[in-house]
């Protein structure tokens, strides 16, 4: 069973009523990531979104080293690589898509976007470093 960090507990008026948490295990069991990417090496953030009238769950996967590096810089630790051992990524379920982490512009697949169609129970697209 996945450990899921609930970053927000109640839906807001601006968020579509899409049950994200129940779909996370299903998404992660079927998603096919780009060559060389391993799901446990990413912190995964999921949020509801309506795209072209379709209820979707959008996933942003950030490589754990990116998350740890950003955390270290915010806490004044310039030598982050020596103080942060490799770890498995965590799952975060968000209430609204505006809470998804901001994108990066380079680095291959250090960031991956996943688009899950709720009605079809299907991954529609997986892409690296694409701005929303």
C-alpha positions in Angstrom: 0.0 0.0 0.0 1.3 3.5 -0.9 2.0 6.0 1.8 0.2 9.2 0.6 0.8 12.6 2.1 -2.4 14.5 2.2 -1.4 18.1 1.7 -5.0 19.4 1.7 -8.0 17.7 3.1 -11.1 19.4 1.6 -12.0 20.4 -1.9 -12.4 24.0 -2.7 -15.1 25.7 -4.9 -12.5 26.2 -7.6 -11.4 22.5 -7.7 -13.3 20.0 -9.7 -14.9 17.2 -7.6 -12.5 14.4 -8.7 -11.5 11.7 -6.3 -7.7 11.7 -6.6 -6.6 9.4 -3.7 -8.4 6.2 -4.9 -6.8 6.5 -8.4 -3.2 7.0 -7.3 -2.4 3.3 -6.9 -4.1 2.5 -10.2 -2.1 5.2 -12.0 1.2 4.1 -10.5 0.5 0.4 -11.3 0.0 1.1 -15.1 2.0 4.2 -15.9 4.9 3.6 -18.3 7.7 6.1 -17.7 10.3 7.2 -20.2 13.4 4.9 -20.6 15.6 4.9 -17.5 13.0 6.5 -15.2 12.1 4.6 -12.1 8.9 5.6 -10.3 10.4 5.2 -6.8 13.2 7.8 -7.7 10.5 10.6 -8.0 8.4 12.6 -5.5 5.0 12.3 -7.1 2.3 15.1 -6.9 -1.2 14.5 -8.0 -4.1 17.0 -8.4 -7.5 17.1 -10.1 -7.9 19.2 -13.2 -10.6 19.6 -16.0 -9.0 19.7 -19.4 -11.3 20.3 -22.4 -14.3 19.3 -20.3 -12.7 16.0 -19.2 -12.0 15.2 -15.6 -8.3 14.4 -15.3 -5.8 13.7 -12.6 -2.5 15.4 -13.4 0.7 14.1 -12.0 4.0 15.9 -11.7 6.9 13.7 -10.8 10.1 15.4 -9.6 13.4 13.5 -9.2 14.1 13.2 -5.5 17.5 14.8 -5.9 15.8 18.0 -7.3 13.3 18.1 -4.3 16.2 17.5 -1.8 18.4 20.1 -3.5 15.6 22.7 -3.4 14.9 21.9 0.2 18.6 22.3 1.1 19.0 25.7 -0.7 15.9 27.0 1.2 17.5 26.0 4.5 20.9 27.5 3.6 22.7 24.1 3.1 24.8 24.7 0.0 26.5 21.3 0.2 23.3 19.3 -0.1 24.6 16.3 -2.0 26.8 15.1 1.0 24.0 15.5 3.5 21.1 13.9 1.7 21.4 10.2 1.0 19.4 8.8 -1.9 15.8 8.0 -0.9 12.6 6.6 -2.4 10.1 9.2 -3.6 7.0 10.1 -1.8 3.4 10.5 -3.0 1.5 13.8 -2.4 -2.2 14.2 -3.1 -3.2 17.9 -3.7 -6.6 19.5 -3.7 -6.0 21.8 -6.7 -3.7 21.8 -9.7 -2.3 25.3 -8.8 -0.6 23.5 -5.9 1.5 21.4 -8.2 5.2 22.2 -8.2 6.5 24.6 -10.8 8.3 23.2 -13.8 11.9 23.0 -14.6 13.3 23.6 -18.1 16.1 21.2 -18.5 17.7 18.0 -17.3 16.0 15.4 -19.4 13.4 13.7 -17.4 14.1 15.1 -13.9 10.5 16.2 -14.2 7.7 14.1 -15.7 4.1 14.9 -16.3 1.3 12.3 -16.3 -2.2 12.8 -17.5 -4.9 10.3 -16.3 -8.4 10.4 -17.7 -10.8 9.6 -14.8 -13.7 8.4 -17.0 -11.5 6.1 -19.1 -9.3 5.0 -16.1 -6.4 5.4 -18.5 -3.1 7.3 -18.8 -3.4 9.5 -21.8 0.0 11.1 -21.9 3.4 11.0 -20.2 6.0 13.7 -21.0 9.2 15.2 -19.7 9.7 18.8 -18.8 6.5 20.2 -20.4 5.1 23.5 -19.0 1.5 23.5 -18.0 
